[in-house]
Amino acid sequence: MDTDTSEDAGGPAILSGNEVMEAQFKVHDATEKGEPAKKLYLKTFELIDRDILLWQERPESEWPLLATILPNSIVMYPIHANPHTKRYLTPKHGRFKTVIYEDDADGTLPNDPQDVAAHVALRLASNIFDQPSEGLGLIKDLDSVWQSLSLIPQADVLVIGKKIRLRLDGRTVFIDQNKVDSLRRAFNRTKTRGRQLIQHSKHSLVHDQVLAEIAPDRFQRIERKAPPLVQVRRENAVQTAYRERAERRASIQSVQTQVDVLAAEAPSELLRLHAEIERATLTAMIGQYREMLNKSLKEAQWQRFFEKHKFVLSLAFARPVELSHTQFHAQGSTLAGTGAQIGDFLFREQGLALAIVEIKTPDAPLMRSRAYRPPNVFGPDSELSGAITQVLHQQSELRMRWKEHAFDNPTLRSSRADVVRCIVLAGRRPVEEKELRCFEVFRNACKDVEVITFDELLVKLEYLQQHLQPTLDDVPF
């Protein structure tokens, strides 16, 4: 006898994001090892419109088997059951695709699918296992259990039950239920201690780096030797600088060697640390960029900066890009060594398109100092118009010699020369309103070349920096 909750409608139903979160099941009668059993299947969905988040039901033949329920055991096949996640329907415990819970429930098994799911939920220990609507298997706080057990070669079945002797039998690992619960409690204690230690470390940093500098006579630095003993000592400037450098290096090495442990014990704090590192790196890069803008640097120095920080140039594009070549040769030189057409940067966009980026310097003039038609019409400076002509010439040479370039450079064979965008990075936006208007009119009329200024690229970096700054409402922990 088969029972399920599907509707006999003429075609799959269209469901919203909230509706797919309501777990539904079907049940098949079965016989396992000579005993009556129930096979519990989970109703699943397929996303058909990503923009407005609409799903449709998958055919019943594609519903995954979630568990086989017997009088004295529940054989689970844990999966990620949230349709809104990328991991939807993938195995929850890596190589351990089968998790068995052995108990002494006995008794008659229900027939209704929802009753069977409720029966399973009641039999499973809620402090160890997820509910059927959550895909069964171990709770997230116990991920370290199956992750560590994965170090055992070929082990792929986990059996948990009452009064079970800890052992390995072929590919099956047996663990007592009380030991698993003991591990869960130990994990929680470790997580709590880790958070307390992090909080204490933060207070210590404020004490040493703020209070000790504001009032050194009252708040002396504390060097911990062996808790709870402390040793207070005064430092001179050289000792302080040396110690702070050593502490920073030691902190980095400590985090590097304990990343896996921190991911298990304090994942939220580790994610915050990762975000802070990214923000600090971006802030340092913006600081360097501003400092360079305030100097009269040569084009070669900017070339080296962008080669090191390719990410900055990528902000000039709307689509994802990958740097293919720097100082590329669109046209080779003559026997005398003249006539070469060398471009600054060649990017590959996602898809088949290419992009040439020609850079000048922030000091490069964009508009002529004297009006072409006084008092409001200013023409482009010869350096800007020359750069535009240069990049268009490189575009033409790249297309004409595309077969040669693609043959010489295997990385270009997945691209095409049909679409080659051109970008010129030069100067700063004009300050005077008349010149700015003429500049905007001119560059917007350049349909084949996009002109971007150095200070506009800085604004993009600053926007990104502001977006990455956390707010109380944005912290997901």
N, C-alpha and C positions, 0 to 999 in steps of 0.2 A: 504493500500500500504506500502511495506517495501522497504527501500533503505539502502545500506551499501557500505563499501569500500573493502570488502573481495574479494580475487581472486578465481576463479573457478579452482584452480590447483589440481593436483592429490595428495593430502596430504598436511599437514601443512608446511609452508615455514620455512626455517632455517634462523635466523636473527642474526646480530651482535649486540654489545652493543650500537652502535650509532643508528642503525635502530630502536631499540625498544623505543628510546626516542622520535621518531616522532609519536605524538598522532594521532590516527585514530578512527573513530566513525561509528556507524550505527544508523539509526533512524526508529522507528515504529510510525505509526499513531495511535492515541488513542482518547478517549473521557473521559474527567474528569469533573464531576459535570455538565453534559450537554453541555460542551464547547469543541471545538476541541483542541487537545493537541498533542505534540510530545514527545516521550520518547527517550532520548539520551543514548546510550550505549557506553562504552569505550572498545576499542580493547585491549585485555590483552595477556600476554605471560607467558611461563613457561620455567625456566632455565633447559637446558638439559645437559650442559657441564660446570661445575664450573671452570675448569682449564683454558679453552680458552674462556670462557664467550660466549656461544652460546645459543640462545633462539629459541623456536618455538611458533607459534600462538596457543592460546587455541581455542577450538571449539566455534563458535558464541553463542551456547546455554549457555556457561559459562561466557560470557561477562557481567560485572556488570552494573546494571542500575545506571547511573550517575545523571540524572535529568529528571524531567517531566516539560515540558515548556508549560505554558498556556498564554493567552493574557495578563493577569494581575498579573501573579506570576510565579516564578520559584521554584520548589520543588527540593532541592538538597539532595543527599545522599553521603556526602563527604568521600573520601577514599584517601589513600596514593597511588599516581599514578606513582612513580618512580620505575621501575623494578629492579634497582640496590640496593635498600634498603631492609633491613630485614622486614620492616613494609609494604611492597608492598601489596596493596589491602585490608589492614585492615582499620577499621573506623578511621577517622582522628580526631574526636572530642569526643572520649570516648562514654559515654552513649547517647550523642546527635547525633544520626545517621541520623536525618532529620533536615535540615536547610531550611527555606522558606524565599524567598525574595519577598515582595509584592511591585509592582509598578503600574504605569498606562500606560504601553507601548501601549497596544492594537495593532491593525494592524494584517496583515497576517503573518503566520509563514512559513519560507522556508522549502523546502523538502530535499535538499542535506545535507548529514551529516555534512560536513565541514562548510556549510553555517549556519546550525543550531548552531554549536559550536561557530561560530563567532557572531551569533545573541545573544547568551547567554552572551558572553564576553562583548559585547557592552552594554547590559542592566545592568549588574552587576557593582557596584561601585568598581573600581580597587583598591581603597585605603582601602577597607574592605574585598573583596572576592578574592579568587584565581581563576585562569582561568580554563576552562574545562580540558586543557592538564595537569593541576596540581592537578586534582581531586576535584575541587570546594571547597566550604566551606570557613571559615574565614581564613585570612592570619595568618602566624605564630606569628606575633607581637600581635595578639589578642587571643592567647591561654589562657591567664589569664581569659578571659571572660567566655568561656565555662567551664574551670576548676573550677572557682568560682561558676558558676551556678549549677555545679554538686552537690553542697552541699544541693540543694533543693531536698528533697526526691521525687523520681519517675519522676521528670521532665526530658523529653528526646526529646522534640521538641522545636526548637528555631525559632521564626518568627521575621524578621527584615524588616522594611518598613518605608515609609515616613509618618509623622504625626500619629504615632502609640503611644497609651498610654501605659506607662510601667505598666505591670501587669502579674499576674500568673493566668492562666485559666486551671484548671485541671493539665495536664502534659505538657502544652505548656507555654513557656515564651515569652512575646511580648516586644520588645525593639525598640525604634525609631532609625532610621538610623543615625540621627545627634548625638544622644547620643553615639552610638558605635564609630562614628568618633571622638567624643570628648574624649572618653576613649583612642583611639589610639594615639591622639596627647599628652594626659597626660602621657601615657606610654613612648612615645619618650622623653618627657621632663625629666621624672624621670630617664630614662636610661642615658641621657646626664649628668644630675646632678650627678648621681651615678659615672659615669666615671670621671667627674671633681673632685669629692670628693676623689676618689681613687688616682687620680694623685696628688692632693694636699696632701693627707696623705703620699704618697711616698716621696714627697719633704720634708715634715715635719720630717719624719723618718731620712732622710739623714742629715737634719739640726741638729737634736738632737743627732744622733748617730755618726756623722762624724765631721761636722763643729764645733759643741759645744765642741768636745773633742780635735780637732786640735788647735783651738784658742778660748778658753772659755771666754776670756775677750771681744772678738769682737762678738762672736756668742753665746749669752746666751740662755739657754733653755727657751721655751715659754710655759706657761701653760694657755690654753684658758678657761676663765670663762664664758663669755657670749659675743659671737661675736657682734660687732667688737672689744670689749674691751679685752685687754690682760694684764696679770700680769707677770712680769719678776722677777724671784727670783733665788738665788744661792742655790746649793745643796751640802751637804757633801757626802762622798762616801757611807755611810750607807743609807742615804735618797734616793740616786740615785738607789742603788740596790733594796731597798724595793719598790720604785715607779715602776721600770722597771718590777719587778715580778708581781706587781698588774696590771700593764697595759697589760702584756702578758695574764694573766688570764682573764681580762676583755675583751680583744680582742677575745679570744677563745669563751667565753660565748656569746658575741655579735653575732659572726658568727653562733654559734649553734642555737640561738633563731631566726635568720633571714635567715636561709638557703633557705626556700621557696621563700621569698621576693627577695633575691639575685639571685635565679635561674630565676626569671621572669624579674628582672630589669637589671642584669649584668651577664648573663650566661657565657660569655667568661671569665670574670675575675674570676668567681667562679671555672671554670674548670682549669684555670691557678693555682689558689690557691690549688686546690685538687692535681694537678700534683706536685706543689712545696712541699706539705706536704709529698707525697709519696717519692719524691727524698730526702727530709730531713731525713725521717725515714730510708731509705735505707743507706744514708750516715752515720747516727749514728750507724747503725748496723754494717757497714763495719769498722768503727772506733773501735767499741768494739771488733770485730773479730781480727783486727790487734793488738790491745793492748793485747789480750789474747795470740796471737801467740808469742809475745815477752816475755811471762812469762812461767815458768815451772809449768804448771797446771796439776792437776790430772785428770784421766779419768772421774771421777764423776762430776767435774766441767764442762767439755765439754758436758757431758750427759745432764746436766741441761740447758746449753746454747742452744743445739739443740732442747730440748723439748720446750723451749720458742720460738725459731725461727725455726719452722719446715720448713719454706720456704727455708732456706739455704740448708738443706739436700735434698730438692726436686730438687735442681739443679743438683744432681747427676744422675737424670733420664732423658731420652729423652721424655717419655710420662707423662701425668698428673698422680699424685699419691696422696693418702690420708693416713695420719698416722693412723694406726689401733691400735697398742699397743707399749708401751715402756717397757723395762725390761720384755719381754714375756718369758714364760716357754715352750720351745720346748719339754722338757722332765721333768717329775716330779722327786722329790727327793725320796730317800729311807726312811724307818722308822727312820733311824738315822739322816736324814737331809742331806745326801750326795748324789752326783750324779746328781744334777739338771743341766739342760742345759738352761741357761738364755741368751737370745739374747737382744741386745741393742734396736733395733727398728724393727718393722714389719710394712711394708707399703702394701697398696692395690693399684695396678696399675689400670688404666682405662681398663676395661675388666675383665678377670678372674684371671690374674696373681698376684702373691705375690712377695715381695722382702724383704730380710733380710739385715739389715745394721749393721755391727759390727764396732765400733769405738775404736781407740786406742788414742794416743796423738800425737801432732806434733813432739815430741822428740823421738818417737819410731823409732829405727834404721830399715832401709829397706834392706840394703845390708851388708854383712860381711865386717869387716874392713880389713881383709887379703884376698888376691886373692886366689881363689880355684885353678886356673891354672895361675900362674904369666906369663905375667904381666897384661893380659887383661880380664880374666874371673873371675867374682865375683859372689858368690852364695847369695841367699836371706838370710837375718838374721833369726834366729830362731823365733823371735817375729812375723815377718811377715808371715813366713810359718806356725807358730802355729795359728795365727789369721785366715789364710785361711782354715786350717784344722778344726778349731773350727766352722767357719760359715758353712762349708760343712756338718759337723756333725749335726748342728742345722737344716739344710735343710733336711737331711735324717730323723731325728727324727720328724720333722714337717709333713713330708709325711706319715711316719708310723702311726702316731697318729692323722691323719687329722680328722677322724670321731669324736674323742673325743673333739678335739679343736673346730670344727664347732658346736658341740652340746653345749659346754660350752660358746661359744662366738657367739651370733647371728649375730654380724657384719661381721663375716667371711663366712656366709652361701652363700653369692653371689659370693664368690671366689672359686678357686680350687687349689689343691696342685700339679697339673700336671706340672705347670711352676712356680718355685720358684727361682727368681734371687738372687744372693749373691753379696754384695758389702762390701769391707773392706776400711775404711777410716783411714789412718795411715801415720805418718811421713811427710817428705818434700822431694821434688824431689832432687835426688843427684846432687851435684854441679860438681864433677869431671866427665869428659866426658866418661871415661871407665866405671865407676860405673853407670852412667845414661844410657849408652847403654845396659848394662847387665840388669838393672832394667826394661827398656822398653821391652827387649826381653822376660824377665821372665813373666811380667804381661800380655803381649799380648798372651802368650802361655797358660794362665789360662782361658780356655774357659768357665768355669762355675762360675768364680769369677772375678769381676771387682775390681781392686785396684785403689783407688783415694787418692791423697795426700791432706793435709790440705791447702797447698799454691795453689794448682790447684783450689780448691773450692773458694779461695779468688779471683783468677783471673776471675772466672766466675761471681762473684759478681761485680767486677770492670767493666767487659764488659757490664753488665746490667746497671750499673750506667752511663757509657759513652753513652749507647744507649738512656737513658732517658733524657740526657742533651738536651735542646731545641736548635735549630738553627733557624735562620731567615727564612729559606726555609720551616722548619717543622711546624711553628706556623700556624694553620688553620684558624685563626680569622682575 
